[in-house]
Amino acid sequence: MTEQTIALVTGANKGIGFEIAAGLGSLGWRVGVGARDRRRRDTAVEKLRAAGTDAFGVPLDVADDASAAAAAELIADRVGGLDVLVNNAAITGVMPQTPSTVDPATVRDVVETNVIGVIRVTNAMLPLLHGSASPRIVNMSSSVGSLTLQTTPGIDMGPIPTAYVASKTFLNAVTVQYAKELSGTGILVNSGCPGFTATDLTGFRGVRTPQQGAAIALHLATLPAGGPTGGFFDDGGSVPW
């Protein structure tokens, strides 16, 4: 493992992912920009480098086993290891998504990226993370995935995009299971909520900037040894499951 901290951010070519990469780069970290679109990935790397981030591109389609394996091999060969994985890549899926009308194919597509993609990439990167002195995994979730908030009277969680909401609840459950399995290894695994952020994923209707949305990922990526694991957090602290 090199002395410089190494991070991989999936879906880092734009929006919150780009700002997470920029924020980690501002700490002096070397950051892998994970994205499947070569042009957008190259453009993001160029912008990050121009701003002083030590960035490199990582071709990565989180929905493809071979792509995840190749990304892990590239990181191992190019930088020698990995300290932090931020699973940021996500999709909302085709709308509308009310439970009675959603196409099951839409649910499958969303879960494939938002949940199975996280499992796929995490498992590919775990051998590298086990070699780190301070390994961290951050899964970018959403408060809409909180069953507690969804079922609390008087709390308006907005529209009901069934596939997306269910995928974030599913992701939170996966986060807890990873934290349990990896307990005692030094790998801290947490979910983070960026808040209602103005990105293309929200149709730019959010009230927070991508930079603000990235803040929770930076916090969880830099947790000290002995920090929380298996938790769900936003800028205000713990989010109920």
Secondary structure, DSSP 8 states (H G I E B T S, - for coil): --SS-EEEEETTTSHHHHHHHHHHHHTT-EEEEEES-HHHHHHHHHHHHHTT-EEEEEE--TT-HHHHHHHHHHHHHHHS--SEEEE------SS---TTT--HHHHHHHHIIIIIHHHHHHHHHHHHHTT-SS-EEEEE--GGG-HHHHTSTT----S--HHHHHHHHHHHHHHHHHHHHTTTTT-EEEEE---SB-SGGGTT--SB-HHHHHHHHHHHHT--TT---S-EEETTEE---
